[in-house]
Structure formats: C-alpha cells, structure tokens
C-alpha cells in the first residue's frame, strides 16, 4: 500500500474514533448517544475501525502514533461511556422498538462481515 491510501485510512480511523470519544465526553455531542444501545453501536463502530486500521496499514512503515492515537481515543470513549452508562435508558424514547432492533442487527451484521473479510479471508 502506498502512503496515500495509508493516510486516508488513518484519517478515517481518527475521525471515527474521535467522533466516538467526543460524543461521549462533550455535552453538545451527547445528544447522538442518548441510549445504551447508541453507546454500544458507537463503540462497535470504533472497534471495527481499529480492526480495519490494523489489517490495512503497513505497520513497518507507519509511525506508532498513528496506531496509538485511535486506540487512546477508543479507550477514552469507553471510559466516558462507562461513566454515562447508569444515567441512560436502554432504548431511545423517540424511536420505535422495531427500528432500533433493525438498526442494531444491520450494524452488527455489517461489522461482523467487515471483520470476517479482513481477518479470516
């Protein structure tokens, strides 16, 4: 992989993991994660991005900070999620249960497919 795709994957990874961390820690962005299910999905997306980052980047030619920074952002997001967890309902009150289940199933299937394709195949 040349350096341009590596930079693109790194920027996408930083954006996704940073969005998770900011959505948990900042009050303005906390509206995105108004339920425990939202927190779990955001964490799942960040972990999948870490798997993609680990599988696609040539680690012998990439600075260690490019790997550590997304991992630290995910860790900060998980700490914030643990602190917010007790005060959140399981489901968002403004969405139907059917839509929430459909969203969760779709997110998990896509995440599992990405991980299987990158790790197993």
matplotlib code that plots the C-alpha trace (Angstrom):
import matplotlib.pyplot as plt

x = [0.0, 1.4, 1.4, -1.8, -4.2, -2.5, -3.1, -6.7, -7.3, -5.6, -7.7, -10.9, -9.8, -9.0, -12.3, -14.4, -12.7, -12.6, -16.3, -17.0, -14.8, -16.3, -19.8, -19.3, -17.4, -18.9, -22.4, -23.3, -22.4, -24.0, -27.3, -26.1, -25.8, -29.0, -29.3, -27.1, -27.7, -26.4, -23.3, -22.7, -23.1, -20.7, -18.2, -18.7, -18.0, -14.8, -13.5, -14.3, -12.3, -9.4, -9.5, -9.6, -6.7, -4.7, -5.3, -4.8, -1.9, 1.7, 2.9, 6.6, 6.4, 3.9, 4.7, 3.5, 1.4, -0.9, -1.9, -1.8, -3.9, -7.0, -6.6, -6.3, -9.4, -11.4, -10.2, -11.2, -14.6, -15.1, -14.2, -16.7, -19.3, -18.9, -19.4, -22.5, -24.0, -26.0, -27.9, -29.0, -32.1, -31.6, -33.6, -34.2, -37.8, -38.2, -37.7, -39.8, -38.5, -38.7, -36.5, -33.9, -33.7, -33.4, -30.6, -28.7, -29.0, -27.8, -24.9, -23.8, -24.1, -22.0, -19.4, -19.1, -18.8, -16.1, -14.1, -14.5, -13.5, -10.4, -9.2, -10.3, -10.1]
y = [0.0, 3.4, 6.3, 8.0, 5.1, 4.7, 8.3, 8.1, 5.0, 6.8, 9.9, 7.9, 5.9, 9.1, 10.7, 7.7, 7.0, 10.7, 11.1, 8.3, 9.9, 13.4, 12.1, 10.6, 13.4, 16.6, 17.7, 19.1, 15.9, 13.7, 14.0, 11.5, 8.8, 9.1, 5.4, 2.5, 0.9, 4.1, 3.8, 0.2, 0.8, 3.7, 1.6, -1.3, 1.0, 2.3, -1.2, -2.3, 0.8, -0.3, -3.8, -2.3, 0.1, -2.8, -5.0, -2.4, -0.3, -1.5, -1.2, -1.4, 2.0, 3.8, 5.8, 4.1, 7.3, 6.5, 3.3, 4.6, 7.7, 5.9, 3.3, 6.0, 7.7, 4.5, 4.0, 7.5, 6.9, 3.6, 5.4, 8.1, 5.5, 3.7, 6.9, 7.8, 4.3, 4.4, 7.5, 6.3, 4.3, 1.1, 2.4, 5.9, 7.0, 8.8, 5.7, 2.6, -0.7, -2.2, 0.5, 0.1, -3.6, -3.3, -0.7, -2.9, -6.0, -4.2, -2.6, -5.9, -7.8, -5.2, -5.0, -8.8, -9.0, -6.4, -8.2, -11.6, -10.4, -8.6, -11.1, -14.5, -14.3]
z = [0.0, -0.9, 1.5, 0.1, 1.0, 4.3, 5.1, 4.0, 6.2, 9.1, 8.8, 8.6, 11.7, 13.6, 12.6, 13.6, 16.9, 17.7, 17.0, 19.5, 22.1, 21.6, 21.5, 25.0, 26.7, 25.3, 26.4, 23.0, 21.2, 23.8, 22.0, 19.5, 22.1, 24.1, 25.0, 25.9, 22.5, 20.9, 23.0, 22.2, 18.5, 18.5, 20.4, 18.0, 15.0, 16.7, 17.3, 13.7, 12.5, 14.7, 13.1, 9.6, 10.5, 11.9, 8.8, 6.1, 7.1, 6.6, 10.2, 9.4, 7.6, 9.7, 12.9, 16.1, 16.9, 14.0, 15.8, 19.4, 18.9, 17.6, 20.4, 23.0, 21.5, 21.8, 25.3, 26.3, 24.7, 26.6, 29.9, 29.1, 28.1, 31.4, 33.3, 31.3, 31.3, 34.6, 33.6, 30.2, 29.2, 27.2, 24.2, 22.9, 23.7, 20.3, 18.2, 17.7, 19.1, 15.6, 14.1, 16.9, 16.5, 12.8, 13.2, 15.7, 13.6, 10.5, 12.3, 13.8, 10.5, 8.6, 11.4, 11.5, 7.7, 7.6, 10.4, 8.8, 5.3, 6.7, 9.3, 8.2, 4.4]

ax = plt.figure().add_subplot(projection="3d")
ax.plot(x, y, z, "-o")
ax.set_aspect("equal")
plt.show()
